[in-house]
Each structure stands twice: as C-alpha cells, then as structure tokens.
Amino acid sequence: RSHIPLSGRNPALQEALGIRPHVLVLNKMDLADPRRQPVSAGAGPGWGQRWCHGQSDSPVPVPLQVVPMVARLVADSPRYHRAESSEHNILVIGVPNAGKSSLINSLRRLHLKKGKATAVGGEPGITKAVLSRIQVCEQPLMYLVDTPGVLPPRLGDVETGMKLALCGAIRDHLVGEEVMADYLLYTLNKQQQFGYVQRYGLGQACDHIEPLLKHVALTQGRTQKVKVLTGTGNVNMTMLNYPAAAYEFLRDFRAGRLGRVTLD
C-alpha cells in the first residue's frame, strides 16, 4: 500500500522472490501524500520492477500497464521463458489487506470486461487459502493466483506494527483502537497533517488523544448505556464510547477523509 511503501513489505517474501521476475505494486496512491512520493518511488533495492497502481503521468491508464510489463519481464528472462507454453501464471503475494484481490478484479474487469472473481473486504483475512487460477487477460494469455496475506513471524519494531495495524494488515482488536488512534494522532501532528482539525470542527490541533476522542464521541453520538449499582438500586447512565470514537477516527483515516497521508 502507498500509505506504507516500506513498512508494508514482508522481508521473507523479498528473499523468496530472488531472481524471479516480479513487479512491485503500490495501490491506493490517491490516499498517499504526494509530497512524500519519493519515499514510495525509491522504496528500497532488490525489488525489481516498480509500478504504482492508481496514479501515472502516462497517457496509458496505469492498470493497463501491468500486464504488458509482466509479459515483458517473463519474456526477457531466459530462466522462465518457455517457448512451448505461451500462458503466464502469476502469483499475487503481499501482506494482509494490501489490495491483492482488488488488483486481480481490476485487471480482469479492464482486460476481459468480466465481473469480480475473488472476494474483497476492508479487513485482513478475507482470502483464507490459495485460490484457483483466475484469467485476467486473453492476449497474452495470463492467469493470476490470489493468496492469503502473509506477515513476517516477527515485526522489526513496534512502530512498523502500528503502521501495519493502521492500514488494516492486523486486526484492530489485537492492538486496540484507542492505542492505534493515539499513534495516528502522533503521526499526523508530526507530519503537520491537520486535516482532522477541520474534519471534526476543532479549534486547534490536539497533543493528546483523549480530548479528540471526547469531541468525536460528543459530536457524532458515540455513546453507550451502562448500568451503575448504587445504594438505592440500579441506575442507567449514558457514557461516552471512546473505543467507538477511536474506530471512527481510524475509519476516517483509512477512507482518506483526514487528508492524504504516507506513514513511512
């Protein structure tokens, strides 16, 4: 994902690729900070071809460039070029919730004018097994194989884990919505991305997450009823739902409603 062009990579996959022809796809470019595009473009050596899905200065739409690029890579590689077989079988790999299934459906729709062939969703774990081959193009004949997202057994540091969680590669409840919201606020302030101030009608930027979540909960009606035991009996009270407010904050970030942000 273009939100995390560096953190959103599994080093084990880089080792497995080796000299095999491969294309690096960065999707959701419309949500990334255009001022930090050099981070995305020069995202580390050893990944072969680079290709950004969703934005290009070329007169040819970017999604239409990937099939010719893959075909050219295979044709130019003596190790993988086989004259007796003209079809291409391509494995689509990456971390969870990176948009692998969406990419396959997009290419299939563009080249074959067909509907979606693999399920997509806004949370990790939608694809649970290696699926059968899915044809995405007729000339050249090309099949893609959708795969479940794979994270490294150990993350390099806590900050990398937080970035992956913010982009949905790790389920929210495993990290905690309020913890993630706190890190997101820290990152937005650090990068001077104050879109949240206008989004929520704040007077100024917040240094702490509690006032922000309180404001979001109050203005958007994120409350919950709780039962309090007193000496005279049970009393029903309405309290602010901070986890729900944190989730709203995260959802606005993921939808691009807080501005275009690159976390790396």
Disulfide bonds with the S-S distance in Angstrom:
none
